[in-house]
Structures are given as structure tokens and as C-alpha cells.
Amino acid sequence: MGERKTYFVTTHADGGWKVQAEGASRATSVHKTKGEAVSNAKELARSHQPSQLLVYKQDGTVQTEQTYG
């Protein structure tokens, strides 16, 4: 089993939402809505198991945490 990859859904500077992998210097993807970002992040996390997904609220606190694999 490989090392666990962690993905984050957080606010983006343009007012949208971004998906970013831990250690990455740039966003994997940027979305207009949080729902779109979460959907994309779930697909990434499921396809790169073992993985973890952390979804943040606008205030910077963790809303949900999911583990895959």
C-alpha cells in the first residue's frame, strides 16, 4: 500500500473554491461552487487511494474529513 495522499477543498483568491493536493504549490482545479470542488476532490481521492479529503468552510475550519482505502 502506498503513502496516503491528502486533498483539500478551500476557498480560492478569486472567490471560488479550489482543490489542492498536500505539498502542491498550485491548485489541482478551481471551481465556481463548493459543490463542484468537492465532487472533483472526491473523484481524485477515490482514484488515488489510500487518500484523505479535507473540506474546509469559508472561515478556515474543517467541515468534513473523509478517508478512502
C-alpha positions in Angstrom: 0.0 0.0 0.0 1.4 3.4 -0.9 1.6 6.6 1.1 -1.7 8.3 1.8 -2.3 11.3 -0.4 -4.3 14.2 1.1 -6.5 16.6 -0.8 -8.0 19.8 0.4 -11.0 21.9 -0.7 -10.6 25.5 0.4 -11.6 29.0 -0.8 -9.7 30.5 -3.7 -8.5 34.1 -4.0 -10.9 34.7 -6.9 -13.9 33.9 -4.6 -14.4 30.4 -5.9 -13.2 27.1 -4.4 -10.0 25.2 -5.1 -8.9 21.5 -4.9 -5.3 21.1 -3.9 -3.1 18.1 -3.1 -0.9 18.3 0.0 2.6 19.6 -0.9 1.4 21.0 -4.2 2.4 24.6 -5.0 -0.7 25.2 -7.2 -4.3 24.2 -7.1 -5.3 21.0 -8.9 -8.5 22.6 -10.1 -10.6 25.8 -9.4 -14.4 25.9 -9.3 -17.1 28.4 -9.1 -19.0 26.5 -6.4 -18.0 24.5 -3.4 -20.2 21.6 -4.6 -18.2 21.3 -7.8 -14.9 21.4 -6.0 -16.0 18.7 -3.5 -17.2 16.5 -6.3 -13.9 16.8 -8.2 -11.9 16.2 -5.0 -13.9 13.1 -4.2 -13.1 11.7 -7.6 -9.4 12.4 -7.2 -9.3 10.9 -3.7 -11.2 7.8 -4.8 -8.8 7.3 -7.8 -5.6 7.8 -5.7 -6.3 5.5 -2.7 -5.2 5.4 0.0 -6.2 9.0 0.4 -7.8 11.6 2.6 -10.1 14.5 1.8 -10.5 17.6 4.0 -13.2 20.1 3.1 -12.9 23.5 4.7 -15.5 26.1 5.5 -15.1 29.7 4.4 -13.9 30.6 7.9 -11.0 28.2 7.5 -12.2 25.5 9.9 -12.6 21.9 8.8 -16.2 21.0 7.7 -15.7 17.3 6.8 -12.9 14.7 6.7 -13.2 11.6 4.6 -10.7 8.7 4.2 -10.6 6.4 1.2 -8.9 3.0 1.1 
